[in-house]
Amino acid sequence: MNYTVQQIAEITKATIIGNKDLIIKNIAFDSRIIYSTKNTAFIAINTQKNSGEKFIESAVDRGITTIISEHQYPQFENITWIIVENSVKFLQKLAKYHFENSNIQSIGITGSNGKTILKEWLYQCLWNEFPTVKSPKSFNSQIGLPLSLLQINSTNQLGIFEVGISVPNEMNILENIFHPQIGLLTHIGSAHAANFQSEEHLIDEKIILFKNSDVIIYNGDNILVDSKVKEIYSSKKLISYGLKNANHVFIENNISKDENIIVKYFDEEIKFPAHQRDEATLTNALALITVLKELNISNEKIVDKINALKAVEMRLEAIEGIKSNIVINDSFNLDLDSLKTAMQFLNEYKKSKKSLVLTDIIGVNSNSKELYEEVSELVNEQNFDHLFLIGEEITQFKDLFKAKTFTFVSTQELIDNKSLTEIENQIILLKGARKFEIEKLKDLLELRKHDTVLEVNLNAILHNINYHKSLLKPTTKMMAMVKANAYGLGSYEISEFLQHHHIDYLGVAYADEGVELRKKGITTPIVVMNPEQHSYDAIIQYNLEPEIYSFRVLELFYESVQKSGYDKEYAIHIKLETGMHRLGFKEYELNQLSQSLEYKNLKVQSIFSHLSSSDVPDEREFTLKQLETFGKNSDHLIKNLGYQPLRHILNSSGITNYTDHQHDMVRIGIGMLGESSNAEIQKQLKSSVSFKTVISQISIVENGESVGYSRKYKTDHLTKIATVPVGYADGIPRLIGNQIGNVGINKCFAPIVGNICMDMMMIKVDDIPNVKEGDTVTIFNAKPSLKEFAGYCKTITYEVLTSISPRVKRIYIKD
Ligand SMILES: *Cc1c(COP(=O)(O)O)cnc(C)c1O
């Protein structure tokens, strides 16, 4: 887009306070990922759940000078305000105008599954045929669709947009903004169906998108879809695809055979090799072919394009590097969009210095000077320390880049040059086109090389947090418990991620855990659950907030506050004893407690307690009693205090089982990692941790031989034994040897045989098909699951996670 503030106001009937002539080319809605402030307006989006106006300050801090908001905040100076009645409607109005006044051909994708994958595939196939714009990520909602449409610029000829709905009547609103010429309806499944009366109702709603389309391409395997589309849109051009032969486009031969797939497109046949033969992939491929045919792409080109398709999932990996570096490996693909995404990812880290390895951008038709000018603008915004350019094309433009720049014709030349391995204490982004194989640099820069890893999926954690939040009132705050190295997963990495996602509080067990977080740049409030006496000074110095659970702690801590010269009210958290009998003030101590607090320069930030059995259904009565005691005792204390601290008592299973008692805040722990004792809840969560290793050696052991220490396993036939490099020093309890525990290999269970050694163990793999050295071995979390593994160990998931040795490398995955 490209409008003046004046034009925006006219289109949307908004009011301007400030400079009418500013030109706006981008609208940013997330203050954390503003990567360029030039010609950018920040929009404070208000939804039922959240107010974006909280983030105006952070947008202004980043240098934004134009703000779209429902309210003006005069404390920010020199800002141009576009004041709107309703932020979401504003976006929709502007997007509708922008779309209707663009000259693009448009494809609109809706359906239950496969929208994002098809959008990405179409984009990969079409971006070098026509200048193409697409929705970022899976932006398809009432807010996401308008933001996507606003990305259309005057050079685009084709737009590919996803449209998603989750409740009735949403599609009418979206169709009013966006009316695609080509409508694509993917698979309709039961996702979201909960909000609709029936499958038919869902279909009726979805196909409203095609009201003004010329062509509708739809998955005809669903009979109801087929009849609905034909009934409502009989006058339009309709093309059905799917695995059934009744469709216009289908697969003619047997898909399970190891031969080329033959697609029948009306009377034509198109042959292509399929690497993946699952039904969902093949059905999506049929949809893709149909759209490409509709855009007059030749059959030969279609086959080439399908062969070149990449898996859509783009994984940015953050790895601990040598010399205290963090290495972000995105050596998967390279175009301007993914470069932007990677830059945003970089901004989430607080390392002050950063370097970039960047290669030629391959396969872009446009003028290379313009392309690299745009690239250099993006790169220069980031103030990189060192820049390593690889490739014959990009190096010609090295003068466009402001950083200290080194140029190389190949990745190997950079490896030989050694300048990269001299970098210290920086964040290094590797961004390259496939053919440059810059993943070799990752091997060079990676700290420990271990085949055994604990992989932590940060997206899954976010999903689990959001799931728990969805059960709560929007105003209820959340504390994330990151004690004991965040249950063994890595306290800094998890806290940094949660801080980025605006968690309200963090909870640690000991002061030194909090100090470490502060030293690494975590600014979120941190509560220390076990403030030891010797650590009070550190607590005060690092602005941590102690749990106060007894008069002794109260008096001693207060003494430290006074000695420190701290002159404001110091925030503390009062722990009440309600039945756990661990720490806390008892009922009969409450009056004395309020007296003791009275003349102290302390601020009771919160009053809380802890449930002993929120995950035990048989103890419901006891738990309700605890909740009642907490309610009553905290009421009493608050009355005496004369002000209103936050109150909280629910842990993860408390959130799901006793939601009504959420008070002002909840404390999530195991739930954010995707574990629940409740089977129904478990289904809604995503597992976030997996512990993996690889087979070091496979031996064929003769009948009657023994395996491992003390000869505890003896073969009774010729047996195939695999040795894997994890042992009890890595956190695998020795008691699960001797066929008590299993590991997963190639999706099968295999028993641990003999005694577990310190650094290794042996697995019987007779029954595993095609097993070979180097194969991945899952300790948990698939087959077996973390729960199953905890079962072998006769303990709970918490203990399993916190027992994994620090020598096991943690890696963090984020899409
Ligand atoms: C660890 C802890 C939690 C979190 O418990 P989960 O069962 O993991 O949700 C909550 N509150 C306190 C005081 C804790 O120590």
The ligand as an ORCA input file, in Angstrom:
! r2SCAN-3c Opt
* xyz 0 1
  C       5.859    -25.615     40.680
  C       4.773    -24.789     41.177
  C       3.631    -24.546     40.395
  C       3.373    -25.176     39.066
  O       2.877    -26.471     39.237
  P       2.413    -27.362     37.989
  O       1.783    -28.538     38.612
  O       3.651    -27.707     37.255
  O       1.496    -26.537     37.207
  C       2.699    -23.648     40.894
  N       2.877    -23.058     42.096
  C       3.936    -23.289     42.867
  C       4.051    -22.601     44.176
  C       4.930    -24.167     42.445
  O       5.988    -24.400     43.213
*
